[in-house]
Structure formats: C-alpha cells, structure tokens
Amino acid sequence: MLYFIKRIVVWLRRARYSRGFGVQSPWAYKFIRYVVNEHYPYYKYKQLDRQVYGLDKRTRKLCKFYFRLANFQQPYTFIDCYPASQCYKIYVNAGCRKTQYYKVTEDILQEECVRLFSEAGGHSMVRIPIAQNCRALVDKALDFLPSSSVLVIENIKRDKEAEEYWSALISDSRTGVSFDLYYCGVVFLNREMVKQDYIVNF
C-alpha cells in the first residue's frame, strides 16, 4: 500500500514529463517512449514473473526496465554491483542472451574492479546502487568503461545527499546524456551527443 501511495505522488509530480512530452531530441524521445515507458506486454514478462518470484513492486518495475534496456543496448557485459539477489541478472539475460554477467561485492579488490570495467566491452551495462562505497566504484566505471556503455544508478532520490551526488554525476565531464527516472538514474557515457538531463515520469 505504501508503494502505491508513493507511486501516485511521484507520478503526479512528474505528470508533465510523461512519455517523452516536450523532448526535442529524436534519440532521447525514442529512448523514453520505447525503452523507459514502453507498455508493450512482452511475452517474456509472464515467464519471468514465474521464474523470479517474491519481488516487491519497485524491484519488479526496475527488473522489467532492465530487461528493456538490455534489449535496447545489447550489452556485451552486465556488471551488477552489490545485488541483493540474482533477479537483475535473470531479467537482463532475458533481454539479451549474449550478455556476460559479473557481480561486484563489497569485498572485491580495486584492481579487480578496474579489470572488469576495462574489459567490459562495447555497449556494456553497469548497475550501481547509491551506497556507502559507491562513489569510488562510479569513478572507476567512468574512467575505464568504453564510451558506448551505460550506467544505471539506483536510489538517486533516497535523501538529500543522494540527490546532490546525482546532480554532481550528471554534471561530470565524463558523462553524457542522462535520464532521471526517480527510482534510478540512467547515464550514457557517449559524450558525442549534446549533454542533457531528462526528467522522466517512469
């Protein structure tokens, strides 16, 4: 019940940012319309609902978005940082079967992180929740990932500190186009496109 109340409040606050309304960039509009807010009932969803059970509404919503993002991005690698379960791996691999999965835990060595990001390959996806050690991890990702990669940062609206960090991240010279989905932020590292942050009613 609490999730639905919060969801309604967030939706009302962001109503004017629905489905790409007012977005001038054709690329950004397509991403918002057909990846972020695509409502097509993919046949895989029902299969995945049965395969991955016990998820709360917010996590399931993110899982389905990661499925669509993987389908769009076709990543060579998905690097999942501090995951609580295998749910994201399952949804991403359903969206792109060729994707190689790597998990980053809190006790991983810095050298191993650098190696993972350096060898991630083209169009890779990296998921990092805002947590205690996330800043150093994000910095390494920005320094070593190829420019065709995309970062997904979760919990960007968790508190004031998280919001300030998100603002600093999208202003960083190493990042490109970004999308504020409230529950997570999506940052593309391709700096050839005009840098802009889009607020989206997700």
Secondary structure by P-SEA (a helix, b strand, c coil): caaaaaaaaaaaaacccccccccccaaaaaaaaccccccccccaaaaaaaacccccaaaaaaaaaaaaaaaaacccbbbbcccccaaaaaaaaaacccbbbbbbcccccaaaaaaaaaacccbbbbbbccccaaaaaaaaaaacccccbbbbbccccccaaaaaaaaaaaacccccbbbbcccbbbbbcccccccbbbbbcc
